[in-house]
Amino acid sequence: MYLSDNWQDYALLDAGGGNKLERWGSVVLLRPDPQAIWPIALWPAAELSPVCDAVYNRSASGGGAWTFHRQLPESWKMGYRDLTFIVRPTGFKHTGLFPEQAVNWDWMRGRLDAWQAEYADRAPKVLNLFAYTGAATCACAKAGANVVHVDAAKGMVAWAKENAAACNLADAPIRYIVDDCAAFVRREIRRGNRYDGILMDPPSYGRGPMGEMWRMEDNLYALVSDCAQLLSDTPAFFLINSYTTGLAPAVLRNILQLALPPGQAEADEVGLPFSAEGKRAGLVLPCGASGRWE
């Protein structure tokens, strides 16, 4: 399992009963998590109420809302290594950051460092698809890459720019594009552009800015096959991340082996270890899967 176990500002305190209890800096949140199907009995209701600063409650009709036990700032900053991210509670339970992905940020930076040691005459080019609020974009830019950041949501791209500024990357060679990822890739093929690193974090379902429909099981292989045409002659890495329930890591590895040029492909679950600050140290919360190619 790929474990994100180098955090200081984030901690998974506990999980169970369909929820996870997390520390985000000095803020403690209780949010839904469908993987945590065991009891959370180690935190009785009498203990949870004063511990949590905010709780996200799902609605029976869909969606949900936050209940705040104390007034929180609209947003606050979290650090990881030399990166700084802006987080805030959103109406969809998320905070704008997936802390389990830190293990992939570190892996990509390692691959880029190795690439630049071999090809010191130019900066690597990285394509980040379904790039969300840009944590991976910032990680790659910190490693010296020129990054093209693509997401269909204008709000997420604006948030990504905030994160880049917080990381002192406001003037870094990052190109932000609001577009449907599959359509953008097809245009890049026609333009003859190439990238030394490609990463994608596609949703299970989604729609592009012009109503384009995305379904992971139907569209992922075709997208990876198209992206294979964008790889340079000296590629550093290819990363697929998936939160789709029931999609085994071996599926991602098979796609990478079948769609990309000969290379080394591996895949595994991504996990967050329970913090020693909580009551279940030693356990791991599964958080999707990642496929890696180099």
C-alpha positions as CSV (number, residue, x, y, z in Angstrom):
1,M,0.0,0.0,0.0
2,Y,1.1,3.5,-0.8
3,L,1.0,5.3,2.6
4,S,0.9,9.0,3.2
5,D,2.7,9.0,6.5
6,N,4.8,12.1,6.5
7,W,2.2,14.7,7.5
8,Q,2.7,17.1,10.3
9,D,-0.3,19.5,9.8
10,Y,-2.8,16.7,9.1
11,A,-3.8,13.7,11.2
12,L,-6.4,10.9,10.9
13,L,-7.5,10.6,14.5
14,D,-10.2,7.9,14.0
15,A,-12.7,6.5,11.6
16,G,-15.7,4.3,11.8
17,G,-19.5,4.3,11.5
18,G,-19.2,5.8,8.0
19,N,-17.2,8.8,9.2
20,K,-13.6,9.9,9.7
21,L,-12.3,12.2,12.4
22,E,-9.4,14.4,11.1
23,R,-7.2,17.2,12.3
24,W,-6.6,19.9,9.7
25,G,-4.0,22.1,11.3
26,S,-5.7,23.2,14.5
27,V,-9.2,22.3,13.2
28,V,-10.9,19.0,13.8
29,L,-13.5,17.8,11.3
30,L,-15.8,14.8,11.2
31,R,-16.7,13.9,7.6
32,P,-18.4,10.9,5.9
33,D,-16.2,8.1,4.5
34,P,-17.9,5.1,2.9
35,Q,-14.9,2.8,3.6
36,A,-15.1,3.2,7.4
37,I,-17.8,0.5,8.0
38,W,-16.5,-0.6,11.4
39,P,-17.8,1.1,14.6
40,I,-16.4,4.4,15.9
41,A,-17.2,3.3,19.4
42,L,-13.9,4.5,20.8
43,W,-15.2,8.0,20.4
44,P,-18.7,8.1,22.2
45,A,-21.0,10.9,21.4
46,A,-20.2,12.6,24.7
47,E,-16.5,12.7,23.6
48,L,-17.1,13.7,20.0
49,S,-19.2,16.8,20.6
50,P,-16.4,18.8,22.3
51,V,-13.6,17.3,20.1
52,C,-15.1,18.3,16.7
53,D,-15.1,21.8,15.5
54,A,-17.4,21.0,12.6
55,V,-19.4,17.9,11.4
56,Y,-20.6,17.3,7.9
57,N,-24.1,15.6,8.0
58,R,-25.5,14.0,4.9
59,S,-29.1,14.7,3.8
60,A,-31.5,11.9,3.0
61,S,-32.4,13.8,-0.2
62,G,-28.8,14.1,-1.3
63,G,-25.9,16.4,-0.5
64,G,-25.6,17.6,3.1
65,A,-24.4,20.5,5.2
66,W,-21.9,21.4,7.9
67,T,-22.7,21.9,11.6
68,F,-20.2,24.1,13.2
69,H,-19.5,23.7,16.9
70,R,-17.3,26.8,16.9
71,Q,-16.7,29.6,14.5
72,L,-14.0,28.7,12.0
73,P,-12.1,30.9,9.6
74,E,-13.4,30.9,6.0
75,S,-10.1,29.2,5.0
76,W,-6.8,28.4,6.5
77,K,-3.4,27.1,5.4
78,M,-1.8,23.7,5.8
79,G,1.8,22.8,5.1
80,Y,3.4,19.7,3.7
81,R,7.2,19.7,3.2
82,D,7.9,22.9,1.3
83,L,4.3,23.2,0.1
84,T,1.4,25.3,1.5
85,F,-2.3,24.7,0.7
86,I,-5.4,26.7,1.4
87,V,-8.3,24.5,2.7
88,R,-11.9,25.4,3.5
89,P,-15.0,23.3,4.2
90,T,-17.1,23.1,1.0
91,G,-20.8,22.2,0.5
92,F,-19.7,18.7,-0.8
93,K,-17.9,17.6,2.4
94,H,-14.5,18.2,0.9
95,T,-11.8,20.7,2.0
96,G,-10.1,21.2,-1.3
97,L,-7.2,18.8,-0.4
98,F,-6.8,15.0,-0.4
99,P,-4.0,14.4,2.1
100,E,-3.6,10.7,1.1
101,Q,-2.2,12.0,-2.2
102,A,0.9,13.2,-0.5
103,V,2.6,9.9,-1.2
104,N,2.1,10.4,-4.9
105,W,3.4,14.0,-4.8
106,D,6.6,12.7,-3.2
107,W,6.8,9.9,-5.9
108,M,6.4,12.3,-8.8
109,R,9.0,14.7,-7.3
110,G,11.4,11.8,-7.0
111,R,10.8,10.8,-10.6
112,L,11.3,14.5,-11.8
113,D,14.5,14.8,-9.7
114,A,15.9,11.7,-11.4
115,W,14.8,12.9,-14.8
116,Q,16.5,16.3,-14.4
117,A,19.7,14.6,-13.2
118,E,19.8,12.9,-16.6
119,Y,18.4,15.7,-18.8
120,A,19.8,18.8,-17.2
121,D,19.6,20.9,-20.3
122,R,15.8,21.5,-20.1
123,A,12.9,21.6,-17.7
124,P,10.4,18.7,-17.7
125,K,6.9,19.3,-19.0
126,V,4.0,17.9,-17.0
127,L,0.3,17.6,-17.9
128,N,-2.1,17.4,-14.9
129,L,-5.6,16.3,-16.0
130,F,-8.7,16.6,-13.7
131,A,-6.3,18.8,-11.7
132,Y,-8.8,20.0,-9.1
133,T,-7.2,22.6,-6.7
134,G,-3.7,21.9,-7.9
135,A,-1.8,20.2,-5.1
136,A,-0.1,17.9,-7.5
137,T,0.5,20.9,-9.9
138,C,2.3,22.7,-7.1
139,A,4.4,19.6,-6.1
140,C,5.6,19.2,-9.7
141,A,6.3,22.9,-10.2
142,K,8.3,22.9,-6.9
143,A,10.4,20.1,-8.5
144,G,11.2,22.4,-11.4
145,A,8.6,21.3,-14.0
146,N,6.6,23.4,-16.4
147,V,3.0,22.3,-15.7
148,V,-0.2,22.4,-17.8
149,H,-3.1,22.3,-15.3
150,V,-6.5,21.3,-16.8
151,D,-9.8,21.1,-15.1
152,A,-13.4,21.6,-16.2
153,A,-14.4,23.7,-13.1
154,K,-13.5,27.4,-13.1
155,G,-13.8,27.6,-9.4
156,M,-11.3,24.8,-8.9
157,V,-8.8,26.4,-11.3
158,A,-9.1,29.7,-9.4
159,W,-8.5,27.8,-6.1
160,A,-5.4,26.1,-7.7
161,K,-4.0,29.6,-8.5
162,E,-4.5,30.5,-4.8
163,N,-2.6,27.4,-3.8
164,A,0.2,28.2,-6.2
165,A,0.5,31.7,-4.7
166,A,0.6,30.2,-1.2
167,C,3.5,27.9,-2.4
168,N,5.4,31.0,-3.8
169,L,4.7,29.7,-7.3
170,A,2.6,32.6,-8.6
171,D,5.2,33.3,-11.2
172,A,6.1,29.6,-11.9
173,P,5.6,28.3,-15.4
174,I,2.1,26.9,-14.8
175,R,-0.6,27.2,-17.5
176,Y,-4.1,27.0,-16.2
177,I,-6.8,25.7,-18.6
178,V,-10.6,25.4,-18.0
179,D,-11.6,22.6,-20.4
180,D,-12.9,19.1,-20.8
181,C,-9.8,16.9,-20.3
182,A,-10.5,14.4,-23.1
183,A,-11.1,17.2,-25.6
184,F,-8.0,19.0,-24.5
185,V,-5.9,15.9,-25.0
186,R,-7.2,15.3,-28.5
187,R,-6.3,18.9,-29.4
188,E,-2.8,18.5,-27.9
189,I,-2.3,15.4,-30.1
190,R,-3.2,17.5,-33.2
191,R,-0.9,20.3,-32.1
192,G,2.0,17.8,-31.7
193,N,2.7,18.8,-28.0
194,R,4.6,16.3,-25.8
195,Y,5.0,15.9,-22.1
196,D,7.6,14.2,-19.9
197,G,5.1,13.5,-17.1
198,I,1.3,12.9,-17.2
199,L,-1.0,12.5,-14.2
200,M,-4.7,12.2,-14.0
201,D,-7.3,12.0,-11.1
202,P,-10.5,11.3,-13.0
203,P,-13.9,11.1,-11.3
204,S,-16.2,8.1,-11.5
205,Y,-18.7,10.3,-13.3
206,G,-18.6,13.9,-14.5
207,R,-19.5,16.5,-17.1
208,G,-17.3,18.9,-18.9
209,P,-18.0,22.6,-19.3
210,M,-20.0,21.9,-22.5
211,G,-21.9,19.0,-21.0
212,E,-19.4,16.3,-22.1
213,M,-20.2,13.1,-20.2
214,W,-17.4,11.2,-18.5
215,R,-17.8,7.7,-17.0
216,M,-14.7,6.0,-15.6
217,E,-15.4,2.5,-16.8
218,D,-16.3,3.6,-20.3
219,N,-13.7,6.3,-21.0
220,L,-10.5,5.7,-18.9
221,Y,-8.7,3.3,-21.3
222,A,-9.4,5.5,-24.3
223,L,-8.1,8.6,-22.5
224,V,-4.9,6.8,-21.4
225,S,-4.4,5.6,-24.9
226,D,-4.7,9.1,-26.2
227,C,-2.3,10.4,-23.6
228,A,0.2,7.8,-24.6
229,Q,0.6,9.8,-27.8
230,L,1.5,12.9,-25.8
231,L,4.5,11.2,-24.0
232,S,7.9,12.5,-24.9
233,D,10.7,10.3,-26.1
234,T,12.2,10.7,-22.6
235,P,9.2,10.2,-20.2
236,A,9.6,10.5,-16.4
237,F,6.3,9.1,-15.2
238,F,2.6,8.4,-15.8
239,L,0.2,8.4,-12.8
240,I,-3.5,7.4,-12.6
241,N,-5.4,8.0,-9.4
242,S,-8.8,6.5,-8.8
243,Y,-11.4,6.8,-6.0
244,T,-14.0,4.7,-7.9
245,T,-15.3,2.1,-5.4
246,G,-14.6,-1.5,-6.5
247,L,-12.0,-0.6,-9.1
248,A,-9.0,-2.9,-8.2
249,P,-5.5,-1.6,-8.4
250,A,-4.7,-4.4,-10.9
251,V,-7.1,-2.7,-13.3
252,L,-5.0,0.4,-13.3
253,R,-1.8,-1.6,-13.8
254,N,-3.3,-3.5,-16.7
255,I,-4.4,-0.2,-18.4
256,L,-0.9,1.2,-18.0
257,Q,0.7,-1.9,-19.4
258,L,-1.6,-2.2,-22.3
259,A,-2.0,1.5,-23.3
260,L,1.6,2.9,-22.7
261,P,5.0,2.1,-24.2
262,P,7.1,-0.6,-22.6
263,G,8.0,0.4,-19.1
264,Q,7.6,-0.6,-15.4
265,A,4.0,-0.4,-14.2
266,E,2.7,-1.0,-10.7
267,A,-0.5,-0.2,-8.8
268,D,-1.7,-0.4,-5.2
269,E,-4.1,1.0,-2.7
270,V,-3.5,4.4,-1.3
271,G,-3.9,4.8,2.5
272,L,-3.9,7.1,5.4
273,P,-2.4,5.7,8.6
274,F,-4.3,6.4,11.8
275,S,-2.4,8.9,13.9
276,A,-0.8,8.2,17.2
277,E,-2.8,11.2,18.4
278,G,-5.9,9.1,18.2
279,K,-7.0,5.8,19.6
280,R,-6.3,3.4,16.7
281,A,-2.7,3.9,15.8
282,G,-1.4,1.1,13.6
283,L,-4.5,0.9,11.4
284,V,-4.9,2.3,7.9
285,L,-7.8,3.9,6.1
286,P,-8.0,2.9,2.4
287,C,-8.4,5.9,0.1
288,G,-8.7,4.6,-3.4
289,A,-5.9,3.3,-5.7
290,S,-3.1,4.6,-7.8
291,G,-1.3,3.2,-10.9
292,R,2.3,4.3,-11.6
293,W,4.3,3.9,-14.8
294,E,7.9,4.8,-15.4
